[in-house]
């Protein structure tokens, strides 16, 4: 990803993954986007 791995871009990827997995019925214990944001502070 190099220069494209900005905070915003990675956050968007996790948000899309959260939504996609939820639509597919995959149970998640937590939001990947939320965990990422909390750990990047």
N, CA, C and O atoms as CSV, one atom per row, in Angstrom:
chain,resi,resn,atom,element,x,y,z
A,1,UNK,N,N,0.823,-1.190,0.000
A,1,UNK,CA,C,0.000,0.000,0.000
A,1,UNK,C,C,0.867,1.253,0.000
A,1,UNK,O,O,0.503,2.264,-0.600
A,2,UNK,N,N,1.972,1.189,0.649
A,2,UNK,CA,C,2.932,2.306,0.670
A,2,UNK,C,C,2.257,3.627,1.009
A,2,UNK,O,O,1.654,3.761,2.075
A,3,UNK,N,N,2.353,4.599,0.115
A,3,UNK,CA,C,1.814,5.940,0.392
A,3,UNK,C,C,0.293,5.965,0.469
A,3,UNK,O,O,-0.284,6.922,0.985
A,4,UNK,N,N,-0.353,4.940,-0.030
A,4,UNK,CA,C,-1.819,4.891,0.017
A,4,UNK,C,C,-2.341,4.420,1.362
A,4,UNK,O,O,-3.548,4.467,1.597
A,5,UNK,N,N,-1.475,3.971,2.242
A,5,UNK,CA,C,-1.904,3.459,3.541
A,5,UNK,C,C,-2.070,4.595,4.543
A,5,UNK,O,O,-1.481,4.581,5.623
A,6,UNK,N,N,-2.880,5.575,4.168
A,6,UNK,CA,C,-3.159,6.677,5.082
A,6,UNK,C,C,-4.177,6.221,6.117
A,6,UNK,O,O,-4.852,5.208,5.936
A,7,UNK,N,N,-4.279,6.966,7.184
A,7,UNK,CA,C,-5.253,6.648,8.225
A,7,UNK,C,C,-6.650,6.544,7.621
A,7,UNK,O,O,-7.383,5.594,7.897
A,8,UNK,N,N,-7.012,7.522,6.799
A,8,UNK,CA,C,-8.352,7.543,6.215
A,8,UNK,C,C,-8.600,6.315,5.334
A,8,UNK,O,O,-9.652,5.685,5.438
A,9,UNK,N,N,-7.652,5.973,4.479
A,9,UNK,CA,C,-7.835,4.836,3.575
A,9,UNK,C,C,-7.954,3.509,4.323
A,9,UNK,O,O,-8.810,2.687,3.996
A,10,UNK,N,N,-7.109,3.301,5.313
A,10,UNK,CA,C,-7.166,2.052,6.085
A,10,UNK,C,C,-8.467,1.984,6.874
A,10,UNK,O,O,-9.081,0.923,6.988
A,11,UNK,N,N,-8.878,3.119,7.413
A,11,UNK,CA,C,-10.140,3.178,8.152
A,11,UNK,C,C,-11.311,2.820,7.237
A,11,UNK,O,O,-12.209,2.079,7.638
A,12,UNK,N,N,-11.303,3.337,6.029
A,12,UNK,CA,C,-12.362,3.030,5.067
A,12,UNK,C,C,-12.399,1.544,4.728
A,12,UNK,O,O,-13.479,0.964,4.614
A,13,UNK,N,N,-11.233,0.923,4.567
A,13,UNK,CA,C,-11.173,-0.515,4.267
A,13,UNK,C,C,-11.815,-1.307,5.400
A,13,UNK,O,O,-12.608,-2.215,5.152
A,14,UNK,N,N,-11.477,-0.967,6.634
A,14,UNK,CA,C,-12.065,-1.684,7.766
A,14,UNK,C,C,-13.572,-1.444,7.859
A,14,UNK,O,O,-14.319,-2.360,8.203
A,15,UNK,N,N,-14.023,-0.239,7.561
A,15,UNK,CA,C,-15.459,0.054,7.593
A,15,UNK,C,C,-16.200,-0.777,6.551
A,15,UNK,O,O,-17.269,-1.318,6.831
A,16,UNK,N,N,-15.636,-0.877,5.355
A,16,UNK,CA,C,-16.261,-1.673,4.294
A,16,UNK,C,C,-16.255,-3.153,4.660
A,16,UNK,O,O,-17.240,-3.854,4.429
A,17,UNK,N,N,-15.162,-3.626,5.224
A,17,UNK,CA,C,-15.102,-5.030,5.656
A,17,UNK,C,C,-16.139,-5.307,6.730
A,17,UNK,O,O,-16.809,-6.339,6.686
A,18,UNK,N,N,-16.284,-4.407,7.694
A,18,UNK,CA,C,-17.302,-4.565,8.740
A,18,UNK,C,C,-18.689,-4.731,8.110
A,18,UNK,O,O,-19.437,-5.643,8.462
A,19,UNK,N,N,-19.015,-3.841,7.181
A,19,UNK,CA,C,-20.322,-3.868,6.544
A,19,UNK,C,C,-20.531,-5.113,5.699
A,19,UNK,O,O,-21.599,-5.724,5.739
A,20,UNK,N,N,-19.522,-5.486,4.940
A,20,UNK,CA,C,-19.630,-6.662,4.071
A,20,UNK,C,C,-19.813,-7.930,4.884
A,20,UNK,O,O,-20.678,-8.751,4.579
A,21,UNK,N,N,-19.002,-8.089,5.917
A,21,UNK,CA,C,-19.115,-9.288,6.748
A,21,UNK,C,C,-20.468,-9.342,7.458
A,21,UNK,O,O,-21.047,-10.418,7.613
A,22,UNK,N,N,-20.967,-8.193,7.885
A,22,UNK,CA,C,-22.277,-8.153,8.536
A,22,UNK,C,C,-23.374,-8.580,7.559
A,22,UNK,O,O,-24.268,-9.342,7.928
A,23,UNK,N,N,-23.312,-8.095,6.319
A,23,UNK,CA,C,-24.304,-8.467,5.307
A,23,UNK,C,C,-24.229,-9.953,4.956
A,23,UNK,O,O,-25.230,-10.561,4.577
A,24,UNK,N,N,-23.041,-10.526,5.086
A,24,UNK,CA,C,-22.879,-11.951,4.808
A,24,UNK,C,C,-23.270,-12.822,5.996
A,24,UNK,O,O,-23.293,-14.048,5.891
A,25,UNK,N,N,-23.577,-12.191,7.124
A,25,UNK,CA,C,-24.003,-12.930,8.299
A,25,UNK,C,C,-22.869,-13.437,9.170
A,25,UNK,O,O,-23.071,-14.310,10.015
A,26,UNK,N,N,-21.679,-12.893,8.967
A,26,UNK,CA,C,-20.537,-13.308,9.776
A,26,UNK,C,C,-20.590,-12.549,11.103
A,26,UNK,O,O,-20.541,-11.319,11.114
A,27,UNK,N,N,-20.687,-13.267,12.210
A,27,UNK,CA,C,-20.766,-12.578,13.500
A,27,UNK,C,C,-19.401,-11.998,13.910
A,27,UNK,O,O,-18.403,-12.715,13.982
A,28,UNK,N,N,-19.385,-10.722,14.167
A,28,UNK,CA,C,-18.161,-10.069,14.630
A,28,UNK,C,C,-18.333,-9.684,16.089
A,28,UNK,O,O,-19.396,-9.217,16.498
A,29,UNK,N,N,-17.298,-9.879,16.856
A,29,UNK,CA,C,-17.350,-9.510,18.269
A,29,UNK,C,C,-17.183,-8.014,18.455
A,29,UNK,O,O,-17.620,-7.460,19.464
A,30,UNK,N,N,-16.550,-7.349,17.486
A,30,UNK,CA,C,-16.316,-5.912,17.567
A,30,UNK,C,C,-16.109,-5.359,16.162
A,30,UNK,O,O,-15.876,-6.110,15.214
A,31,UNK,N,N,-16.197,-4.058,16.042
A,31,UNK,CA,C,-15.979,-3.386,14.773
A,31,UNK,C,C,-14.477,-3.210,14.536
A,31,UNK,O,O,-13.763,-2.653,15.370
A,32,UNK,N,N,-14.019,-3.697,13.386
A,32,UNK,CA,C,-12.595,-3.542,13.058
A,32,UNK,C,C,-12.240,-2.066,12.911
A,32,UNK,O,O,-11.155,-1.641,13.307
A,33,UNK,N,N,-13.161,-1.286,12.339
A,33,UNK,CA,C,-12.918,0.152,12.175
A,33,UNK,C,C,-12.754,0.827,13.537
A,33,UNK,O,O,-11.839,1.628,13.730
A,34,UNK,N,N,-13.629,0.508,14.465
A,34,UNK,CA,C,-13.571,1.121,15.799
A,34,UNK,C,C,-12.274,0.751,16.515
A,34,UNK,O,O,-11.626,1.606,17.118
A,35,UNK,N,N,-11.902,-0.520,16.445
A,35,UNK,CA,C,-10.658,-0.957,17.097
A,35,UNK,C,C,-9.453,-0.265,16.475
A,35,UNK,O,O,-8.547,0.171,17.186
A,36,UNK,N,N,-9.441,-0.163,15.148
A,36,UNK,CA,C,-8.346,0.515,14.465
A,36,UNK,C,C,-8.230,1.960,14.921
A,36,UNK,O,O,-7.143,2.428,15.260
A,37,UNK,N,N,-9.376,2.676,14.928
A,37,UNK,CA,C,-9.362,4.082,15.323
A,37,UNK,C,C,-8.911,4.263,16.770
A,37,UNK,O,O,-8.155,5.184,17.079
A,38,UNK,N,N,-9.371,3.395,17.644
A,38,UNK,CA,C,-8.982,3.494,19.056
A,38,UNK,C,C,-7.493,3.271,19.253
A,38,UNK,O,O,-6.878,3.898,20.117
A,39,UNK,N,N,-6.907,2.381,18.457
A,39,UNK,CA,C,-5.499,2.067,18.620
A,39,UNK,C,C,-4.571,3.004,17.865
A,39,UNK,O,O,-3.355,2.950,18.051
A,40,UNK,N,N,-5.122,3.857,17.019
A,40,UNK,CA,C,-4.291,4.799,16.266
A,40,UNK,C,C,-4.205,6.162,16.945
A,40,UNK,O,O,-3.571,7.078,16.420
A,41,UNK,N,N,-4.822,6.299,18.083
A,41,UNK,CA,C,-4.784,7.602,18.799
A,41,UNK,C,C,-3.445,7.817,19.417
A,41,UNK,O,O,-3.218,8.844,20.056
